[in-house]
Amino acid sequence: HQRSIFHLIMSISDKVTILIVDDIGSNMYALEQLLAKPSRNFINATNGKDALKIVLKTDIDLIILDVQMPDMDGFEVARILKSNKRTKDIPIIFASGTMKGHKFMMKGFGEGAIDYLYKPLDPEITEAKVSVFLQLQLQKKELMEKNAALQKSELEIKQLSSELQRIAESKLQKSEKRLIEAQRIAKIGNWEMTALGAMVYWSDEIFKILGFTSHSV
């Protein structure tokens, strides 16, 4: 019943990538067989250095990390991952067959792990936890994508608003120029007629355009 619940939770089209890090090949193979699903891709690394190289060039959704490994143990690998901006948000599950107990578990959480499992792994518990953590990771990625899309939309709206404002200001300037020109033309054509002599008086501007003065006419 428990497996069917988590199967429903993860019955989505999203492809996820799980990195399994263990210096024993048979452990990686067994874990991959346990967690195998059409929606999951697996990448294996036998040491910490290879794991770090993989994570830096591949999008990883979950890391299942052995604690006791030669050269670089799981705690050190996790510490490096959490210190890097690109990899700090990848969820890590520690798995250990020797380093068991409260002290090691708390150290694992202190290095940024989301869980600490003991080997031999319980198949149902391991599958259930992995399913939940993957679902949370997918939801987190979806939220980040939506936020990025929203920020892009806000930027486009801001740019469009600026462009509309620029166009409006340009049209206003043109309208003001036309109004000034109309006023100038209207001023040139100012005239009046006397009731007695029927004489027309033009504005000074028309005389200037014609090359005359009001005294020479």
Disulfide bonds with the S-S distance in Angstrom:
none
